[in-house]
């Protein structure tokens, strides 16, 4: 079997591999919708801000969320087995910061901000979200530093048609 030679050293990719700082800088240039992912159940009420969310398939309807393995909210989500992906509108920047841990609020106290209710699974759904995808955990795997979580969508609630909150170049923008 022929093997490909190692790539030559490069200032663009780093010596013989990809530079993680370069990767993060490249990814910061990709505009991404901002979500608050929530869970509730026997293992507690928790939530986090995420941009690493994408649809997987429409039959059965499912989506994928990535979250750092060190995140306490991720442990609650995995243990509860349910979660809700709330797509933020342009006026929800403060909530994005709250659930990203950029304020003094921690854990369940974060839910003192925003209007919350529940759909089918019992995971909190944000009343002002553009759309809320209520999910049951279908699969989860650890890939390097992150959990890759796949949820089967059991309920969808559409919100008002407003500009979306996106994150690009480490700043929030309305789209």
C-alpha positions as CSV (number, residue, x, y, z in Angstrom):
1,X,0.0,0.0,0.0
2,X,1.3,3.4,-0.9
3,X,1.4,6.0,1.8
4,X,1.1,9.7,1.2
5,X,4.2,11.7,2.4
6,X,3.8,14.1,5.3
7,X,2.8,17.6,4.2
8,X,5.7,20.0,4.0
9,X,6.1,22.6,6.8
10,X,4.0,25.7,6.1
11,X,3.4,29.0,7.7
12,X,-0.3,28.6,6.7
13,X,-0.9,25.2,8.4
14,X,2.0,25.0,10.9
15,X,4.8,22.5,10.8
16,X,3.5,19.1,9.6
17,X,-0.1,19.7,10.7
18,X,-2.8,22.1,11.4
19,X,-2.2,24.9,13.9
20,X,-5.2,25.0,16.3
21,X,-5.0,28.8,16.6
22,X,-5.2,29.1,12.8
23,X,-8.2,26.7,12.8
24,X,-10.0,28.8,15.5
25,X,-9.3,32.0,13.6
26,X,-10.6,30.4,10.3
27,X,-13.7,29.2,12.1
28,X,-14.3,32.7,13.6
29,X,-14.8,33.9,10.0
30,X,-17.7,31.5,9.5
31,X,-21.0,33.2,10.4
32,X,-23.1,30.9,12.6
33,X,-26.6,31.1,14.1
34,X,-26.6,31.4,17.9
35,X,-28.6,28.9,20.0
36,X,-29.3,28.3,23.6
37,X,-29.5,24.6,24.3
38,X,-31.4,23.7,27.4
39,X,-32.2,20.6,29.4
40,X,-34.3,19.7,32.5
41,X,-35.0,16.5,34.3
42,X,-33.8,14.4,37.2
43,X,-30.2,15.5,36.7
44,X,-31.0,19.2,36.8
45,X,-31.9,22.3,34.9
46,X,-29.0,23.5,32.7
47,X,-28.2,25.3,29.5
48,X,-25.4,26.7,27.3
49,X,-24.9,28.8,24.2
50,X,-23.9,27.0,21.1
51,X,-23.1,27.8,17.4
52,X,-22.1,24.2,16.6
53,X,-25.6,23.1,15.7
54,X,-26.7,21.5,12.4
55,X,-29.5,19.4,11.0
56,X,-28.8,15.8,10.4
57,X,-31.8,14.4,8.5
58,X,-35.5,15.2,8.1
59,X,-36.8,11.6,8.4
60,X,-36.6,11.1,11.2
61,X,-36.1,14.7,12.0
62,X,-32.8,15.1,13.9
63,X,-30.1,17.6,14.6
64,X,-26.6,17.6,16.0
65,X,-25.1,19.7,18.8
66,X,-21.4,19.9,19.8
67,X,-20.3,21.0,23.3
68,X,-17.1,20.8,25.2
69,X,-16.8,17.7,27.4
70,X,-15.8,19.9,30.4
71,X,-19.1,21.8,30.3
72,X,-21.3,21.0,33.4
73,X,-24.4,21.6,31.3
74,X,-23.3,18.9,28.9
75,X,-23.3,16.4,31.7
76,X,-26.8,17.3,32.7
77,X,-28.0,17.1,29.1
78,X,-26.6,13.6,28.6
79,X,-27.9,12.4,31.9
80,X,-31.4,13.9,31.4
81,X,-31.6,12.5,27.9
82,X,-33.7,15.5,26.6
83,X,-32.8,18.9,25.3
84,X,-34.3,21.9,23.4
85,X,-32.4,23.9,20.8
86,X,-33.6,27.5,20.9
87,X,-32.6,29.6,17.9
88,X,-32.0,33.2,19.1
89,X,-33.3,36.3,17.5
90,X,-31.3,39.5,17.0
91,X,-32.5,41.0,20.3
92,X,-31.4,38.0,22.4
93,X,-27.7,38.9,22.6
94,X,-27.9,39.3,26.4
95,X,-29.3,35.8,26.7
96,X,-26.5,34.4,24.5
97,X,-24.0,36.0,26.9
98,X,-25.8,34.7,30.0
99,X,-25.8,31.1,28.8
100,X,-22.2,31.5,27.5
101,X,-21.1,32.2,31.1
102,X,-20.2,35.8,30.4
103,X,-22.3,37.2,33.3
104,X,-22.4,36.5,37.1
105,X,-25.4,34.1,36.6
106,X,-24.5,30.4,36.8
107,X,-26.5,27.1,36.6
108,X,-30.3,27.3,37.0
109,X,-30.1,31.0,37.9
110,X,-29.5,31.7,34.2
111,X,-33.2,30.9,33.6
112,X,-34.2,34.0,35.6
113,X,-33.5,35.9,32.3
114,X,-35.9,35.4,29.4
115,X,-39.3,33.9,29.2
116,X,-39.3,30.1,29.4
117,X,-42.0,27.4,29.0
118,X,-41.8,23.7,28.1
119,X,-42.8,21.6,25.1
120,X,-43.0,17.8,25.0
121,X,-39.8,16.7,26.7
122,X,-39.9,19.2,29.6
123,X,-36.7,20.9,28.4
124,X,-37.0,24.7,28.6
125,X,-38.2,26.4,25.4
126,X,-37.5,30.2,25.0
127,X,-40.7,32.1,24.2
128,X,-38.8,34.6,22.0
129,X,-36.8,32.1,20.0
130,X,-37.1,32.1,16.2
131,X,-37.7,28.3,16.5
132,X,-37.4,25.8,19.3
133,X,-36.5,22.2,18.5
134,X,-37.5,19.9,21.4
135,X,-35.3,16.7,21.3
136,X,-34.7,13.3,22.8
137,X,-31.1,12.2,23.0
138,X,-30.5,9.6,20.2
139,X,-26.7,9.3,20.2
140,X,-23.7,10.9,21.8
141,X,-20.0,10.4,21.1
142,X,-16.8,12.0,22.3
143,X,-14.6,13.4,19.5
144,X,-11.4,14.9,20.9
145,X,-12.5,17.6,23.3
146,X,-16.2,17.7,22.5
147,X,-19.4,15.7,22.8
148,X,-21.2,15.3,19.5
149,X,-24.8,14.9,20.4
150,X,-27.6,13.8,18.1
151,X,-31.2,14.4,19.1
152,X,-34.4,13.2,17.5
153,X,-36.7,16.2,17.2
154,X,-40.1,15.4,18.8
155,X,-41.6,18.8,18.7
156,X,-41.0,22.1,16.9
157,X,-42.4,25.5,17.8
158,X,-42.0,28.4,15.3
159,X,-41.6,31.9,16.7
160,X,-42.0,35.3,15.2
161,X,-40.2,36.0,11.9
162,X,-37.4,38.4,13.1
163,X,-33.7,38.9,12.3
164,X,-31.5,36.0,13.6
165,X,-28.6,36.4,15.9
166,X,-25.4,35.3,14.3
167,X,-21.8,35.1,15.5
168,X,-18.9,36.0,13.3
169,X,-15.3,37.3,13.9
170,X,-16.0,36.9,17.7
171,X,-18.9,39.4,17.5
172,X,-22.7,39.2,17.4
173,X,-24.6,40.5,14.4
174,X,-28.3,40.5,13.3
175,X,-29.1,38.8,10.0
